[in-house]
Amino acid sequence: MENFRKVRTSEEEMPLPFPDLSPDVVEMKVKEGSKIRNLMNFAMAQMELKGSRQIIFSGCGRAVTKTITCVEIMKRKLGGLHQVTKVRYKTVLEVWENQDLLPDSPAQNLTVHKNVPSICILLSRDPLDPNQTGYQPPESQHGLSEAGEDALGSSTKGLKRTLPPPREELLPKKLQVQVPDSPRGPGTTAGQLD
């Protein structure tokens, strides 16, 4: 393969795996090189400013983790979203061209078909069928307030946990050492060691 160069990549177009989508559904196709900030700015504008009720994030191959990250950010920012996740395989077609050709020989291309994992995640403000595979209900809102604090009043941004009180047997003890032949006299304390 050292003499070949990838010249084209194309993905198999597949229909969305969700029945009964609303007409204003927004589809976000996440690519490996997509910037999460740009994706989230557009998606949040669609959901908050334009009032879309549903949004779909989809990605394949190396973009799967970025797709999941976008969904988790959206769920955290908006809250109360129902989720359905579908995992499948998508066929990706790669065309490779031979670089070491003789001047009069015909071009030699190599075509590679790859099956790569793909994910489609539907987020909806409206309730979805809880019996379908991949359904996740909205996260409970009683645990978090608008300010990002839990019911105990501690902030969830730093996620600091309180440490248990120290046990006495683990604390260093100060020792007094008696030096019998001290120039100050017998039985005097020479000092304390930490």
C-alpha positions in Angstrom: 0.0 0.0 0.0 3.0 2.3 0.2 2.7 3.0 -3.5 -1.0 3.9 -3.3 -2.7 7.2 -2.3 -6.3 7.6 -1.2 -8.1 9.8 -3.8 -11.7 9.5 -2.8 -13.9 8.4 0.2 -17.7 8.1 0.1 -20.2 6.9 2.6 -23.2 4.8 1.9 -26.3 6.9 2.4 -28.8 5.2 4.8 -32.2 6.3 5.8 -32.6 7.5 9.4 -33.5 4.6 11.7 -36.3 6.5 13.5 -40.0 6.3 12.6 -42.4 9.2 13.0 -39.9 12.1 12.9 -41.3 15.6 13.2 -41.1 17.7 10.1 -38.7 20.2 11.7 -36.2 17.6 12.8 -32.6 18.9 12.5 -29.9 16.4 11.4 -26.4 17.0 12.6 -23.8 14.9 10.6 -20.7 14.8 12.7 -17.4 14.2 10.9 -14.0 13.3 12.3 -12.7 16.9 11.7 -15.8 18.7 12.9 -15.3 21.2 15.7 -17.6 20.5 18.7 -17.9 24.2 19.4 -19.3 24.9 15.9 -21.7 21.9 16.0 -23.0 22.9 19.4 -23.5 26.6 18.4 -25.6 25.5 15.5 -27.5 22.8 17.3 -28.3 25.0 20.3 -29.5 27.8 18.0 -31.9 25.4 16.3 -33.3 24.0 19.5 -33.5 27.3 21.5 -34.0 30.1 19.0 -35.9 28.3 16.2 -37.8 26.1 18.6 -37.1 22.7 17.0 -38.6 19.9 19.0 -36.2 17.1 17.8 -32.6 16.9 16.7 -30.5 13.9 15.4 -26.8 13.6 15.8 -25.1 11.0 13.6 -21.5 10.0 13.0 -19.5 7.0 11.9 -16.0 5.6 12.4 -13.7 7.9 14.4 -16.6 10.5 14.7 -18.6 8.2 17.0 -17.1 9.5 20.2 -17.4 13.1 19.1 -21.1 12.5 18.3 -21.7 11.1 21.8 -19.9 14.1 23.3 -22.2 16.5 21.4 -25.3 14.6 22.7 -24.1 14.7 26.3 -23.4 18.4 26.1 -26.8 19.1 24.6 -28.5 17.0 27.3 -26.6 18.9 30.0 -27.4 22.3 28.6 -31.1 21.8 27.7 -32.2 19.2 30.2 -35.4 17.2 30.0 -34.6 15.6 26.6 -35.7 12.1 25.7 -33.1 10.0 23.9 -33.1 7.0 21.5 -29.8 5.6 20.4 -29.3 3.3 17.3 -26.0 1.6 16.5 -25.4 0.1 13.1 -22.7 -0.5 10.5 -22.2 1.8 7.5 -20.3 0.9 4.3 -17.5 3.3 3.4 -16.0 3.1 -0.1 -12.3 4.2 -0.5 -10.6 4.5 -3.8 -6.8 4.3 -3.9 -4.7 5.2 -6.8 -1.3 3.6 -7.7 1.5 6.2 -7.7 4.2 4.1 -9.4 2.9 3.8 -12.9 4.9 3.3 -16.0 4.3 6.1 -18.6 2.2 3.9 -21.0 0.4 1.7 -18.5 -3.3 2.2 -17.6 -4.2 3.7 -14.3 -4.6 1.2 -11.6 -7.1 2.0 -8.9 -7.9 -0.1 -5.8 -11.4 0.0 -4.3 -11.8 -0.9 -0.6 -15.2 -1.5 1.0 -15.1 -0.9 4.8 -17.8 -1.6 7.3 -17.5 1.0 10.1 -19.6 1.4 13.2 -22.1 4.2 13.0 -24.4 5.8 15.6 -27.6 7.8 15.3 -29.0 9.5 18.4 -32.4 11.2 18.5 -33.0 13.9 21.2 -36.6 15.0 21.6 -38.3 17.5 23.9 -41.5 15.5 23.3 -42.0 12.1 25.0 -40.8 9.1 22.9 -41.9 5.4 23.1 -40.1 4.0 26.1 -40.4 0.4 24.8 -38.2 0.9 21.8 -34.7 -0.3 21.8 -32.1 2.3 22.9 -34.5 4.6 24.7 -33.2 6.7 27.6 -35.6 8.9 29.7 -34.6 12.4 30.6 -32.3 12.8 33.5 -34.1 13.6 36.7 -34.2 17.3 37.4 -34.8 17.1 41.2 -31.1 16.4 41.7 -29.8 19.5 39.9 -31.0 23.1 40.1 -30.6 25.8 37.5 -27.4 27.1 39.2 -25.7 23.7 38.7 -25.9 22.8 42.4 -27.2 19.5 43.8 -29.7 19.2 46.6 -27.0 19.5 49.2 -25.9 22.9 47.9 -22.5 21.8 46.6 -21.5 22.7 43.1 -21.4 20.0 40.4 -18.9 21.9 38.3 -15.8 21.0 40.3 -17.3 17.7 41.6 -15.3 17.9 44.9 -16.2 15.3 47.4 -15.7 15.7 51.1 -13.0 13.6 52.7 -13.7 11.6 55.8 -12.3 12.9 59.1 -8.7 11.7 59.7 -8.3 8.8 62.1 -6.1 9.5 65.1 -3.9 6.4 64.6 -2.7 7.8 61.3 -1.7 11.3 62.6 1.9 11.8 63.5 2.5 12.0 67.3 5.0 14.3 68.9 7.6 12.4 70.9 9.5 13.6 73.9 12.9 12.2 74.4 14.6 12.1 77.8 18.4 12.5 77.7 19.8 11.4 81.0 23.3 12.8 80.7 22.3 16.2 79.5 24.4 19.2 80.5 21.2 20.9 81.8 20.7 18.2 84.3 19.0 14.9 84.7 15.5 14.4 83.5 15.3 17.5 81.4 13.5 17.3 78.0 16.0 17.6 75.2 13.4 18.5 72.5 10.4 17.3 70.6 10.5 15.3 67.4 7.8 15.6 64.9 
